[in-house]
Amino acid sequence: MDGRRRPPRFGSGAYELTDETPVYVISVAAQLSGLHPQTLRQYDRLGLVSPDRTAGRGRRYSARDIELLRTVQALSQDEGINLAGIKRIIELENQVAALQQRVAELSAAVDGAAAVLQQREAQVHASYRRDLVKYQPPVAGNALVVWRPAPKRQGD
């Protein structure tokens, strides 16, 4: 398994059917994809499409597998890409999808950390004493200084 399949969820007696649920036998998958069953077996051996297996080792294809079979066929027939190239393309697309998912997770974590930081900053600001005046450094350049000599004392 390539890690993209989740076990079916059973809840309240209903079976959840998704695009990743393996439901099609090889003959139906061949008809839906427009390929010969032997071609599907070859793609499985090469690792291009990896269907789930039953307890008796029979192949079960999902809707996503059918879509991938059509993509492989299009790349092979229409674009002239060999099967090794198609395998590499699929690997890279899976890697890109995994990286995009990781970026989304990290972005959510950063957003959460920023929210916590803003909340803590607000708590610190709320704890300031209100009777204190914020220090403002003197501004140089526009100050006017008036100097007056001290009056002379009588004994000087």
N, C-alpha and C positions, 0 to 999 in steps of 0.2 A: 504494500500500500504506500502511496506517496504522501500520506498525511493530510490530504484534502478532504477525506471522507469522514463524516461523523456518524456514530452509531444512531440508528433510528430511535426516536423518542416515543415512548409509550406513555400515554396519559389519557385517562378517562376512556380507555378502550379504543382510541383512534390511532391509526398509523399515519405519521406525518410523511407526505410524499413531496420531495423536493427535486431540484434539478440534479442532485447528487445521489439520489436513491437508485441503487442498481436494480432495474426491473426487466430489462430486455435480454432475452437469450440471443445467442449469436446470429441465428437466422433472421430474427426481427431487426436486430441492429444492422445487419447487412442490407436489408431492404430499406430501412430508414436512411442509411448513409449512402446508398447507391453503390456499394462495394460488394465484392464477392466475399463469402465467409472465410475463404483461405487468405484473402488479403488482410482481413481483421486479425487472423491468427498470426500472420507475419508481422503486422504492426505491434501486436502484443509481444512477440518474441524480441523485437527490436527495442521495445520499451517506449514506443511512440504513444500508445494508448494502453493504459493498464486497467482493465476492467476488474471488478470484484470477482471473487470466486465463491461458489457454493461449497457446501460440505463435500460434495462429490467431485469438486474441482472444475465444475462447469462455469463458463464465463457468464457474467451478468453485467450488462452495460447500462449506464445512466444516460439521461438526456444530455448531460454535459459531455459524456464520452462520445455520443453521436455527433454532437457539434464539433468536437475535436477531430473526429474521423473525417468530417466534411472539410474542415480546415486543412488537414493533412493532404487530402485528395486535391483540393484547390491549389495548394502550394506546389504539389508534385506535378499536376497536369497543366495548370494555367501558368505558373511561374517558372516551371522547369527546375525546381530545386530538388536535389537528391535527398534521400531519406536521412542521411547523416546530418545534412544541413537543416532539415526540418526538425530533427530531434534537438539540435542545438538551439534553434529558434524557440521551440517549446520550453526548453530548460531556461532560456533567458527571459521569456515572458513570465514564467512562474517565479523566477527570481525577482523580476521587477514588481510583480504583484505582492510578493512577500515583503519587499523593501518599502513599497507604498503603504502597506499595512503597518509596518514598524514605524514609519514616519508619522502616520496618523496617531499611533499609540503614544509616541514620544511627544507629539504636539499637544495631545490631550493632557499628558503629564505636566508639561511646561505650563499650560494654561491653568491647571489646578494649582501648581506651585505658586504661580503669580498671584492667583486669587488669595491663597493663604498668606503670602507676603503682604499683600495690600491690607488684608484684615489685621495682621499683626502690627503693621505700621499705623493703622487707624487706632488701634488700642494704645499704642505708645503715645500718639498725639493726644488722645483723650486723657491720658494720665498727667499731662503737663499741668503745672500750677498756673492758675490764671492771674495771679497777682504779680507775676514776674513780667518784665518788659523784655522783649526780644532785643538782644544786642545788635546794634547796627554800627559797623566801623565808620569812622569819620571819612568824609569824602574830601580828597585833596584837590587843590586847584582853584576853587572858587571861594575860599575862606577870606574874610576881611578881618584884619587884625588892627586894632586901634591901640597905639602906645602913647601913654602919657607919662611924662617924667614925674617922679614922686616930688611932692613939695619939699622944699629945703627946710631943714630943721634950724632952729635958732642957734644953735651952738656950732654950726658947721662953718 
